[in-house]
Amino acid sequence: MDIDKDINARGDDSAAGPEPGAGSADRSKVPSGRAGAAPLIDFRLDPASGVPTYLQLVQQVEHALRLGYLKPGDQLPKVRDVVASLAINPNTVLKAYRDLEVKGLTEGRPGQGTFIRATLSQVALPELTALRRSLSGWLAAADGAGLDEDGIVALFASALRDFYERRSGPRAAASGETEGVA
């Protein structure tokens, strides 16, 4: 998953290039509610993902928090702006914002909007930039080897799962799980 399709990064991310469909009638993103400021997050929907719409919004905010693009005090887009841009039900946006509030990540301020209250950022921005460059190189190599997007996702997911299984020890064998059975 390309985080640039989900999140408009704070700071310089010129390597991302223009978005497909930019400048067209793209109703899949919405800028933040700040007047005159560059948007901190652009919500996008993927109807083919099978993930509920409200959960897509929650996940995008969580990704932005983990990557340090959103920080405490930043304002999320107003509900009415998300509704107008994405053509979704206001209750869907309210459910996503409520979920973020229950998790302690945001707080609603009557008459003002929804603001980031806590962060999930684990790594400083310079380290993220270096990791992103390294990952971009790996993605270019995977593309050069002939993998399509689904193949890249499958390979990455498999390597990630193997990494965490090795890191946490042989718990699958101890619990009687069988490898390869879903």
C-alpha positions as CSV (number, residue, x, y, z in Angstrom):
1,M,0.0,0.0,0.0
2,D,1.4,3.4,-1.0
3,I,0.9,5.7,2.0
4,D,1.1,8.7,-0.3
5,K,-2.2,7.7,-1.8
6,D,-3.7,7.9,1.7
7,I,-1.9,10.7,3.3
8,N,-0.6,14.1,2.2
9,A,2.7,14.2,4.1
10,R,3.7,17.2,6.1
11,G,7.0,18.5,4.7
12,D,8.7,17.7,1.5
13,D,7.7,14.5,-0.3
14,S,8.4,15.5,-3.8
15,A,9.6,12.0,-4.7
16,A,6.0,10.9,-4.7
17,G,5.1,12.6,-7.9
18,P,1.7,13.6,-9.1
19,E,-1.3,11.6,-8.2
20,P,-3.2,9.7,-10.9
21,G,-6.3,11.6,-11.7
22,A,-5.0,14.8,-10.1
23,G,-6.8,17.8,-11.5
24,S,-9.7,15.7,-12.6
25,A,-13.0,15.5,-10.8
26,D,-11.5,13.3,-8.1
27,R,-13.9,12.9,-5.2
28,S,-11.7,10.4,-3.4
29,K,-9.8,12.9,-1.3
30,V,-10.6,15.8,1.0
31,P,-8.3,18.5,2.4
32,S,-8.1,19.3,6.1
33,G,-10.4,21.9,7.6
34,R,-7.7,24.6,8.0
35,A,-8.3,27.7,6.1
36,G,-5.3,28.9,4.1
37,A,-3.1,26.0,5.2
38,A,-1.9,23.1,3.2
39,P,-3.9,20.0,4.0
40,L,-2.4,17.7,6.6
41,I,-4.3,14.7,5.5
42,D,-6.2,13.7,2.3
43,F,-8.8,11.0,2.9
44,R,-9.2,8.5,0.1
45,L,-11.5,5.6,-0.3
46,D,-10.9,2.3,-2.0
47,P,-14.2,0.7,-2.6
48,A,-12.6,-2.5,-3.9
49,S,-10.7,-3.1,-0.6
50,G,-13.5,-4.7,1.3
51,V,-12.7,-2.5,4.3
52,P,-15.6,-0.5,5.7
53,T,-15.5,3.2,4.8
54,Y,-15.3,4.4,8.4
55,L,-12.4,2.0,9.1
56,Q,-10.5,3.3,6.0
57,L,-10.7,6.8,7.5
58,V,-9.6,5.6,10.9
59,Q,-6.7,3.6,9.4
60,Q,-5.5,6.6,7.4
61,V,-5.4,8.8,10.5
62,E,-3.5,6.1,12.4
63,H,-1.0,5.8,9.5
64,A,-0.5,9.5,9.5
65,L,0.1,9.5,13.3
66,R,2.5,6.6,13.1
67,L,4.5,8.4,10.4
68,G,4.5,11.7,12.2
69,Y,2.5,13.5,9.5
70,L,-0.2,14.4,12.1
71,K,0.8,15.7,15.5
72,P,-1.2,16.7,18.6
73,G,-3.1,19.9,18.0
74,D,-3.6,19.3,14.3
75,Q,-7.2,19.5,13.1
76,L,-8.8,16.8,11.0
77,P,-11.1,17.8,8.1
78,K,-14.5,19.0,9.2
79,V,-17.2,16.3,8.8
80,R,-19.1,18.3,6.3
81,D,-16.0,18.7,4.1
82,V,-15.3,15.0,4.1
83,V,-19.0,14.3,3.3
84,A,-19.0,16.7,0.4
85,S,-15.7,15.5,-1.1
86,L,-16.2,11.8,-0.7
87,A,-20.0,11.7,-1.2
88,I,-20.5,9.5,1.9
89,N,-23.0,9.6,4.8
90,P,-22.1,12.0,7.6
91,N,-22.7,9.2,10.1
92,T,-19.8,7.3,8.5
93,V,-17.4,10.2,9.2
94,L,-18.8,10.7,12.7
95,K,-18.4,7.0,13.4
96,A,-14.7,7.2,12.3
97,Y,-14.1,10.3,14.4
98,R,-15.9,8.7,17.4
99,D,-13.7,5.6,17.0
100,L,-10.5,7.7,17.0
101,E,-11.8,9.6,20.1
102,V,-12.6,6.3,22.0
103,K,-9.0,5.3,21.2
104,G,-7.8,8.5,22.8
105,L,-6.2,9.8,19.6
106,T,-8.6,12.7,18.9
107,E,-10.9,15.1,20.8
108,G,-13.9,16.9,19.5
109,R,-14.3,20.6,20.3
110,P,-17.8,21.8,20.0
111,G,-18.1,24.4,17.2
112,Q,-14.4,24.0,16.3
113,G,-13.9,20.5,15.0
114,T,-11.9,17.4,15.7
115,F,-8.3,17.7,16.8
116,I,-5.4,15.2,17.3
117,R,-4.8,14.6,20.9
118,A,-2.1,11.9,21.0
119,T,0.4,10.4,18.6
120,L,1.4,6.9,17.5
121,S,4.7,8.1,16.0
122,Q,7.5,5.6,16.9
123,V,10.4,6.9,14.7
124,A,11.7,10.4,14.1
125,L,11.2,11.9,10.6
126,P,14.9,11.7,9.5
127,E,14.8,7.9,10.1
128,L,11.5,7.6,8.3
129,T,12.9,9.4,5.3
130,A,15.9,7.0,5.2
131,L,13.6,4.0,5.6
132,R,11.3,5.3,2.9
133,R,14.2,5.7,0.4
134,S,15.4,2.1,1.2
135,L,11.9,0.8,0.7
136,S,11.5,2.7,-2.5
137,G,14.7,1.0,-3.8
138,W,13.4,-2.4,-2.8
139,L,10.1,-1.7,-4.6
140,A,11.9,-0.7,-7.7
141,A,13.9,-4.0,-7.6
142,A,10.7,-6.0,-7.1
143,D,9.1,-4.1,-10.0
144,G,12.2,-4.8,-12.1
145,A,11.9,-8.5,-11.2
146,G,8.4,-8.5,-12.7
147,L,6.2,-8.5,-9.6
148,D,2.9,-6.6,-10.0
149,E,1.3,-4.7,-7.1
150,D,-0.4,-7.8,-5.7
151,G,2.8,-9.8,-5.9
152,I,4.7,-7.1,-4.1
153,V,2.1,-7.0,-1.4
154,A,2.1,-10.8,-1.0
155,L,5.9,-10.9,-0.8
156,F,6.1,-8.1,1.7
157,A,3.3,-9.6,3.9
158,S,5.0,-13.0,3.9
159,A,8.4,-11.5,4.7
160,L,6.9,-9.4,7.5
161,R,5.0,-12.3,9.0
162,D,8.2,-14.4,8.9
163,F,10.2,-11.6,10.4
164,Y,7.9,-11.3,13.4
165,E,7.6,-15.1,13.8
166,R,11.4,-15.4,14.0
167,R,11.6,-12.5,16.3
168,S,9.1,-13.9,18.8
169,G,10.3,-17.4,18.6
170,P,8.7,-20.7,17.6
171,R,5.3,-20.1,19.2
172,A,3.4,-21.6,16.2
173,A,4.9,-25.0,16.8
174,A,4.3,-24.8,20.5
175,S,0.7,-24.0,20.1
176,G,0.0,-26.8,17.6
177,E,-0.7,-24.5,14.6
178,T,0.0,-25.9,11.2
179,E,1.9,-23.7,8.7
180,G,0.1,-22.9,5.5
181,V,-3.4,-23.6,6.8
182,A,-5.7,-20.6,6.8
